[in-house]
Amino acid sequence: MSEMPTLGSTEKKSPLVPVAIVASLVGTLSGTAWWLTHREARAEVPELVVAADAPVTPPAPSAEAPVAAVAVAPPVDPTNAPTPTTPLGQAVAAAPTIVPPAPRRGAGLQTVTTTIAGPLESAIVSQVGKDVGQPLTQVVNRSLVWWMKVPGDLLKGDVLTAVYEERAGQEPLVHAVRYSSRKFGKTFEAFRFQGTGDAHARFFQPDGTTLEEQLVPSPIDDYEQITSLLRDGRGHKGVDFKAPVGTPVKATFDGVITRKNWSFRGNGNSIEVEETGGQGRTALYLHLSELPKSVQPGLRVKKGQVLAQSGNSGRSFAPHLHYQLMKGSTVVDPFKSHSTSREQLPAGDRAAFEAKVASLKAQMPADAVAGN
């Protein structure tokens, strides 16, 4: 054991200290020389900058260009760095990053064909899934109700085909419907087509007549589609006309306004008109836009007179007019109380319609025949 220095005596210095200092200086000079030699080479390699909010997608394996595993080299000691084999100033090409495109569900026209074995919704959902199948069933049903009673006339073995497209945040848009019925022994077809000068596309049957019947007189002339009927099996008490907010709404008979804006939370802006000198009917117009101040109980109106504009008020999930007929406390089907008609496709639109039908039929399988 070495002696501890006594007070006032000189401490002995280790001979290793100057050796360490010399070694450190030599290492520093060597590192500086190496850095100066390679500074130019490093300046030629651009730095990769990634934005803070940019997602970094790792390369996915591809059948066309498999990605090989990359070994990670250990850090290089700058005092003993190997001589680079790449000439100075020459960039090294990086392997391309291959990111497969994400699948796009519901792009363009799609076709579903299904055989009825129970509820219509079950048949459609079994083919396209619940998320698409449930709303698609509702849209398809709007066509079927003009040919038959739903669900009463649907039989096991019937075959349904629909051409449609999915829309984000909206119900599917149906372009064609074909239904092969065992009960009626025939196949029904309808195709969506917008004629020259028409504000909305409508469904036409192969002979050029409209699929939907029109009420005469009608509470609304310019509408896109009837989305609910008394006979569609939903238990709805009126007829729903899908129409933009602000479409004129008319009186369907001479009468007097008896109420307005009752049960506002459900009906929204609404008018009740009691018929005078006729069949004793009462008409209800619901979900209107803001009513004119002139519309007050006691006001007499004439058939065809504009009462208000359609809207989306009250318990309504999309712009439409709810039109309901009553006799006392009994709900009346407007399509049995009013006269009805079907329009014919103008001759000038016939060629374009037939071309559209041919295009849609190309999306469908051969005509199916209902089985047992």
Secondary structure as a PSIPRED ss2 file (coil, helix, strand):
# PSIPRED VFORMAT (PSIPRED V4.0)

   1 M C   1.000  0.000  0.000
   2 S C   1.000  0.000  0.000
   3 E C   1.000  0.000  0.000
   4 M C   1.000  0.000  0.000
   5 P C   1.000  0.000  0.000
   6 T C   1.000  0.000  0.000
   7 L C   1.000  0.000  0.000
   8 G C   1.000  0.000  0.000
   9 S C   1.000  0.000  0.000
  10 T C   1.000  0.000  0.000
  11 E C   1.000  0.000  0.000
  12 K C   1.000  0.000  0.000
  13 K C   1.000  0.000  0.000
  14 S C   1.000  0.000  0.000
  15 P C   1.000  0.000  0.000
  16 L H   0.000  1.000  0.000
  17 V H   0.000  1.000  0.000
  18 P H   0.000  1.000  0.000
  19 V H   0.000  1.000  0.000
  20 A H   0.000  1.000  0.000
  21 I H   0.000  1.000  0.000
  22 V H   0.000  1.000  0.000
  23 A H   0.000  1.000  0.000
  24 S H   0.000  1.000  0.000
  25 L H   0.000  1.000  0.000
  26 V H   0.000  1.000  0.000
  27 G H   0.000  1.000  0.000
  28 T H   0.000  1.000  0.000
  29 L H   0.000  1.000  0.000
  30 S H   0.000  1.000  0.000
  31 G H   0.000  1.000  0.000
  32 T H   0.000  1.000  0.000
  33 A H   0.000  1.000  0.000
  34 W H   0.000  1.000  0.000
  35 W H   0.000  1.000  0.000
  36 L H   0.000  1.000  0.000
  37 T H   0.000  1.000  0.000
  38 H H   0.000  1.000  0.000
  39 R H   0.000  1.000  0.000
  40 E H   0.000  1.000  0.000
  41 A H   0.000  1.000  0.000
  42 R H   0.000  1.000  0.000
  43 A H   0.000  1.000  0.000
  44 E C   1.000  0.000  0.000
  45 V C   1.000  0.000  0.000
  46 P C   1.000  0.000  0.000
  47 E C   1.000  0.000  0.000
  48 L C   1.000  0.000  0.000
  49 V C   1.000  0.000  0.000
  50 V C   1.000  0.000  0.000
  51 A C   1.000  0.000  0.000
  52 A C   1.000  0.000  0.000
  53 D C   1.000  0.000  0.000
  54 A C   1.000  0.000  0.000
  55 P C   1.000  0.000  0.000
  56 V C   1.000  0.000  0.000
  57 T C   1.000  0.000  0.000
  58 P C   1.000  0.000  0.000
  59 P C   1.000  0.000  0.000
  60 A C   1.000  0.000  0.000
  61 P C   1.000  0.000  0.000
  62 S C   1.000  0.000  0.000
  63 A C   1.000  0.000  0.000
  64 E C   1.000  0.000  0.000
  65 A C   1.000  0.000  0.000
  66 P C   1.000  0.000  0.000
  67 V C   1.000  0.000  0.000
  68 A C   1.000  0.000  0.000
  69 A C   1.000  0.000  0.000
  70 V C   1.000  0.000  0.000
  71 A C   1.000  0.000  0.000
  72 V C   1.000  0.000  0.000
  73 A C   1.000  0.000  0.000
  74 P C   1.000  0.000  0.000
  75 P C   1.000  0.000  0.000
  76 V C   1.000  0.000  0.000
  77 D C   1.000  0.000  0.000
  78 P H   0.000  1.000  0.000
  79 T H   0.000  1.000  0.000
  80 N H   0.000  1.000  0.000
  81 A C   1.000  0.000  0.000
  82 P C   1.000  0.000  0.000
  83 T C   1.000  0.000  0.000
  84 P C   1.000  0.000  0.000
  85 T C   1.000  0.000  0.000
  86 T C   1.000  0.000  0.000
  87 P C   1.000  0.000  0.000
  88 L C   1.000  0.000  0.000
  89 G C   1.000  0.000  0.000
  90 Q C   1.000  0.000  0.000
  91 A C   1.000  0.000  0.000
  92 V C   1.000  0.000  0.000
  93 A C   1.000  0.000  0.000
  94 A C   1.000  0.000  0.000
  95 A C   1.000  0.000  0.000
  96 P C   1.000  0.000  0.000
  97 T C   1.000  0.000  0.000
  98 I C   1.000  0.000  0.000
  99 V C   1.000  0.000  0.000
 100 P C   1.000  0.000  0.000
 101 P C   1.000  0.000  0.000
 102 A C   1.000  0.000  0.000
 103 P C   1.000  0.000  0.000
 104 R C   1.000  0.000  0.000
 105 R C   1.000  0.000  0.000
 106 G C   1.000  0.000  0.000
 107 A C   1.000  0.000  0.000
 108 G C   1.000  0.000  0.000
 109 L C   1.000  0.000  0.000
 110 Q E   0.000  0.000  1.000
 111 T E   0.000  0.000  1.000
 112 V E   0.000  0.000  1.000
 113 T E   0.000  0.000  1.000
 114 T E   0.000  0.000  1.000
 115 T E   0.000  0.000  1.000
 116 I C   1.000  0.000  0.000
 117 A C   1.000  0.000  0.000
 118 G C   1.000  0.000  0.000
 119 P C   1.000  0.000  0.000
 120 L H   0.000  1.000  0.000
 121 E H   0.000  1.000  0.000
 122 S H   0.000  1.000  0.000
 123 A H   0.000  1.000  0.000
 124 I H   0.000  1.000  0.000
 125 V H   0.000  1.000  0.000
 126 S H   0.000  1.000  0.000
 127 Q H   0.000  1.000  0.000
 128 V H   0.000  1.000  0.000
 129 G C   1.000  0.000  0.000
 130 K H   0.000  1.000  0.000
 131 D H   0.000  1.000  0.000
 132 V H   0.000  1.000  0.000
 133 G H   0.000  1.000  0.000
 134 Q H   0.000  1.000  0.000
 135 P H   0.000  1.000  0.000
 136 L H   0.000  1.000  0.000
 137 T H   0.000  1.000  0.000
 138 Q H   0.000  1.000  0.000
 139 V H   0.000  1.000  0.000
 140 V H   0.000  1.000  0.000
 141 N H   0.000  1.000  0.000
 142 R H   0.000  1.000  0.000
 143 S H   0.000  1.000  0.000
 144 L H   0.000  1.000  0.000
 145 V C   1.000  0.000  0.000
 146 W C   1.000  0.000  0.000
 147 W C   1.000  0.000  0.000
 148 M C   1.000  0.000  0.000
 149 K C   1.000  0.000  0.000
 150 V C   1.000  0.000  0.000
 151 P C   1.000  0.000  0.000
 152 G C   1.000  0.000  0.000
 153 D C   1.000  0.000  0.000
 154 L C   1.000  0.000  0.000
 155 L C   1.000  0.000  0.000
 156 K C   1.000  0.000  0.000
 157 G C   1.000  0.000  0.000
 158 D C   1.000  0.000  0.000
 159 V E   0.000  0.000  1.000
 160 L E   0.000  0.000  1.000
 161 T E   0.000  0.000  1.000
 162 A E   0.000  0.000  1.000
 163 V E   0.000  0.000  1.000
 164 Y E   0.000  0.000  1.000
 165 E E   0.000  0.000  1.000
 166 E E   0.000  0.000  1.000
 167 R E   0.000  0.000  1.000
 168 A C   1.000  0.000  0.000
 169 G C   1.000  0.000  0.000
 170 Q E   0.000  0.000  1.000
 171 E E   0.000  0.000  1.000
 172 P E   0.000  0.000  1.000
 173 L E   0.000  0.000  1.000
 174 V E   0.000  0.000  1.000
 175 H E   0.000  0.000  1.000
 176 A E   0.000  0.000  1.000
 177 V E   0.000  0.000  1.000
 178 R E   0.000  0.000  1.000
 179 Y E   0.000  0.000  1.000
 180 S E   0.000  0.000  1.000
 181 S E   0.000  0.000  1.000
 182 R C   1.000  0.000  0.000
 183 K C   1.000  0.000  0.000
 184 F C   1.000  0.000  0.000
 185 G C   1.000  0.000  0.000
 186 K E   0.000  0.000  1.000
 187 T E   0.000  0.000  1.000
 188 F E   0.000  0.000  1.000
 189 E E   0.000  0.000  1.000
 190 A E   0.000  0.000  1.000
 191 F E   0.000  0.000  1.000
 192 R E   0.000  0.000  1.000
 193 F E   0.000  0.000  1.000
 194 Q C   1.000  0.000  0.000
 195 G C   1.000  0.000  0.000
 196 T C   1.000  0.000  0.000
 197 G C   1.000  0.000  0.000
 198 D C   1.000  0.000  0.000
 199 A C   1.000  0.000  0.000
 200 H C   1.000  0.000  0.000
 201 A C   1.000  0.000  0.000
 202 R E   0.000  0.000  1.000
 203 F E   0.000  0.000  1.000
 204 F E   0.000  0.000  1.000
 205 Q C   1.000  0.000  0.000
 206 P C   1.000  0.000  0.000
 207 D C   1.000  0.000  0.000
 208 G C   1.000  0.000  0.000
 209 T E   0.000  0.000  1.000
 210 T E   0.000  0.000  1.000
 211 L C   1.000  0.000  0.000
 212 E C   1.000  0.000  0.000
 213 E C   1.000  0.000  0.000
 214 Q E   0.000  0.000  1.000
 215 L E   0.000  0.000  1.000
 216 V E   0.000  0.000  1.000
 217 P C   1.000  0.000  0.000
 218 S C   1.000  0.000  0.000
 219 P C   1.000  0.000  0.000
 220 I C   1.000  0.000  0.000
 221 D C   1.000  0.000  0.000
 222 D C   1.000  0.000  0.000
 223 Y C   1.000  0.000  0.000
 224 E C   1.000  0.000  0.000
 225 Q E   0.000  0.000  1.000
 226 I E   0.000  0.000  1.000
 227 T E   0.000  0.000  1.000
 228 S E   0.000  0.000  1.000
 229 L C   1.000  0.000  0.000
 230 L H   0.000  1.000  0.000
 231 R H   0.000  1.000  0.000
 232 D H   0.000  1.000  0.000
 233 G C   1.000  0.000  0.000
 234 R C   1.000  0.000  0.000
 235 G C   1.000  0.000  0.000
 236 H C   1.000  0.000  0.000
 237 K C   1.000  0.000  0.000
 238 G C   1.000  0.000  0.000
 239 V E   0.000  0.000  1.000
 240 D E   0.000  0.000  1.000
 241 F E   0.000  0.000  1.000
 242 K E   0.000  0.000  1.000
 243 A C   1.000  0.000  0.000
 244 P C   1.000  0.000  0.000
 245 V C   1.000  0.000  0.000
 246 G C   1.000  0.000  0.000
 247 T C   1.000  0.000  0.000
 248 P E   0.000  0.000  1.000
 249 V E   0.000  0.000  1.000
 250 K E   0.000  0.000  1.000
 251 A C   1.000  0.000  0.000
 252 T C   1.000  0.000  0.000
 253 F C   1.000  0.000  0.000
 254 D C   1.000  0.000  0.000
 255 G E   0.000  0.000  1.000
 256 V E   0.000  0.000  1.000
 257 I E   0.000  0.000  1.000
 258 T E   0.000  0.000  1.000
 259 R E   0.000  0.000  1.000
 260 K E   0.000  0.000  1.000
 261 N C   1.000  0.000  0.000
 262 W C   1.000  0.000  0.000
 263 S C   1.000  0.000  0.000
 264 F H   0.000  1.000  0.000
 265 R H   0.000  1.000  0.000
 266 G H   0.000  1.000  0.000
 267 N H   0.000  1.000  0.000
 268 G C   1.000  0.000  0.000
 269 N E   0.000  0.000  1.000
 270 S E   0.000  0.000  1.000
 271 I E   0.000  0.000  1.000
 272 E E   0.000  0.000  1.000
 273 V E   0.000  0.000  1.000
 274 E E   0.000  0.000  1.000
 275 E E   0.000  0.000  1.000
 276 T C   1.000  0.000  0.000
 277 G C   1.000  0.000  0.000
 278 G C   1.000  0.000  0.000
 279 Q C   1.000  0.000  0.000
 280 G C   1.000  0.000  0.000
 281 R C   1.000  0.000  0.000
 282 T E   0.000  0.000  1.000
 283 A E   0.000  0.000  1.000
 284 L E   0.000  0.000  1.000
 285 Y E   0.000  0.000  1.000
 286 L E   0.000  0.000  1.000
 287 H E   0.000  0.000  1.000
 288 L E   0.000  0.000  1.000
 289 S C   1.000  0.000  0.000
 290 E C   1.000  0.000  0.000
 291 L C   1.000  0.000  0.000
 292 P C   1.000  0.000  0.000
 293 K C   1.000  0.000  0.000
 294 S C   1.000  0.000  0.000
 295 V C   1.000  0.000  0.000
 296 Q C   1.000  0.000  0.000
 297 P C   1.000  0.000  0.000
 298 G C   1.000  0.000  0.000
 299 L C   1.000  0.000  0.000
 300 R E   0.000  0.000  1.000
 301 V E   0.000  0.000  1.000
 302 K C   1.000  0.000  0.000
 303 K C   1.000  0.000  0.000
 304 G C   1.000  0.000  0.000
 305 Q C   1.000  0.000  0.000
 306 V E   0.000  0.000  1.000
 307 L E   0.000  0.000  1.000
 308 A E   0.000  0.000  1.000
 309 Q E   0.000  0.000  1.000
 310 S E   0.000  0.000  1.000
 311 G E   0.000  0.000  1.000
 312 N C   1.000  0.000  0.000
 313 S C   1.000  0.000  0.000
 314 G C   1.000  0.000  0.000
 315 R C   1.000  0.000  0.000
 316 S C   1.000  0.000  0.000
 317 F C   1.000  0.000  0.000
 318 A C   1.000  0.000  0.000
 319 P C   1.000  0.000  0.000
 320 H E   0.000  0.000  1.000
 321 L E   0.000  0.000  1.000
 322 H E   0.000  0.000  1.000
 323 Y E   0.000  0.000  1.000
 324 Q E   0.000  0.000  1.000
 325 L E   0.000  0.000  1.000
 326 M E   0.000  0.000  1.000
 327 K E   0.000  0.000  1.000
 328 G C   1.000  0.000  0.000
 329 S C   1.000  0.000  0.000
 330 T E   0.000  0.000  1.000
 331 V E   0.000  0.000  1.000
 332 V E   0.000  0.000  1.000
 333 D C   1.000  0.000  0.000
 334 P H   0.000  1.000  0.000
 335 F H   0.000  1.000  0.000
 336 K H   0.000  1.000  0.000
 337 S H   0.000  1.000  0.000
 338 H C   1.000  0.000  0.000
 339 S E   0.000  0.000  1.000
 340 T E   0.000  0.000  1.000
 341 S E   0.000  0.000  1.000
 342 R C   1.000  0.000  0.000
 343 E C   1.000  0.000  0.000
 344 Q E   0.000  0.000  1.000
 345 L C   1.000  0.000  0.000
 346 P C   1.000  0.000  0.000
 347 A H   0.000  1.000  0.000
 348 G H   0.000  1.000  0.000
 349 D H   0.000  1.000  0.000
 350 R H   0.000  1.000  0.000
 351 A H   0.000  1.000  0.000
 352 A H   0.000  1.000  0.000
 353 F H   0.000  1.000  0.000
 354 E H   0.000  1.000  0.000
 355 A H   0.000  1.000  0.000
 356 K H   0.000  1.000  0.000
 357 V H   0.000  1.000  0.000
 358 A H   0.000  1.000  0.000
 359 S H   0.000  1.000  0.000
 360 L H   0.000  1.000  0.000
 361 K H   0.000  1.000  0.000
 362 A C   1.000  0.000  0.000
 363 Q C   1.000  0.000  0.000
 364 M C   1.000  0.000  0.000
 365 P C   1.000  0.000  0.000
 366 A C   1.000  0.000  0.000
 367 D C   1.000  0.000  0.000
 368 A C   1.000  0.000  0.000
 369 V C   1.000  0.000  0.000
 370 A C   1.000  0.000  0.000
 371 G C   1.000  0.000  0.000
 372 N C   1.000  0.000  0.000
